[in-house]
Amino acid sequence: MPGASDVSLDTVIADILMSANYKHMCPDLIRIVALQEMMKRRSYKETIKAIKNKLHQVGGAYLDGRNEHTLWLTSLQEAIETGEQDAIRQ
C-alpha cells in the first residue's frame, strides 16, 4: 500500500468523495483537512481514516441525527400539486 506522501492530493479527495457518507461534502473542506492530515500521517490507509474521522467531527457538529429532507420534499411536492401558495413558500 502506498504511503500518504506517494499519493496525490486529488486522489485522496476523490477517494473520500467516493465514500457514501462524504460524497456530498464540499471538496474544498476535504482538501483543507486532507492537506493537514497528509502532513501528519505515514500510511495512505491511516491518512484516509484520519481525514474521515475529522470530517465526521466537523459535520457531526451540525447534524442532530434527524434526516427530514424526505419529509420536506414530500410536503413541497404535495403543496405544488395542490397549488397551496402559502405551503410552497414555507
LINGI-V304795 format. One record per residue. N is the residue number from 1. RES is the residue in three letters. PHI is phi in whole degrees, 0 to 359 (* if undefined). Layout:
{{N:RES:PHI} {N:RES:PHI}}
//
This chain:
{{1:MET:*} {2:PRO:291} {3:GLY:284} {4:ALA:299} {5:SER:282} {6:ASP:274} {7:VAL:247} {8:SER:287} {9:LEU:301} {10:ASP:297} {11:THR:293} {12:VAL:298} {13:ILE:299} {14:ALA:298} {15:ASP:295} {16:ILE:294} {17:LEU:293} {18:MET:285} {19:SER:287} {20:ALA:303} {21:ASN:286} {22:TYR:239} {23:LYS:293} {24:HIS:259} {25:MET:283} {26:CYS:294} {27:PRO:302} {28:ASP:294} {29:LEU:295} {30:ILE:299} {31:ARG:300} {32:ILE:298} {33:VAL:295} {34:ALA:298} {35:LEU:301} {36:GLN:295} {37:GLU:286} {38:MET:294} {39:MET:285} {40:LYS:267} {41:ARG:256} {42:ARG:264} {43:SER:257} {44:TYR:297} {45:LYS:300} {46:GLU:297} {47:THR:295} {48:ILE:299} {49:LYS:299} {50:ALA:294} {51:ILE:296} {52:LYS:298} {53:ASN:297} {54:LYS:294} {55:LEU:297} {56:HIS:297} {57:GLN:297} {58:VAL:294} {59:GLY:291} {60:GLY:297} {61:ALA:294} {62:TYR:253} {63:LEU:250} {64:ASP:254} {65:GLY:90} {66:ARG:255} {67:ASN:253} {68:GLU:259} {69:HIS:300} {70:THR:297} {71:LEU:298} {72:TRP:297} {73:LEU:296} {74:THR:298} {75:SER:298} {76:LEU:294} {77:GLN:298} {78:GLU:296} {79:ALA:296} {80:ILE:294} {81:GLU:297} {82:THR:271} {83:GLY:77} {84:GLU:284} {85:GLN:297} {86:ASP:296} {87:ALA:292} {88:ILE:295} {89:ARG:293} {90:GLN:293}}
//
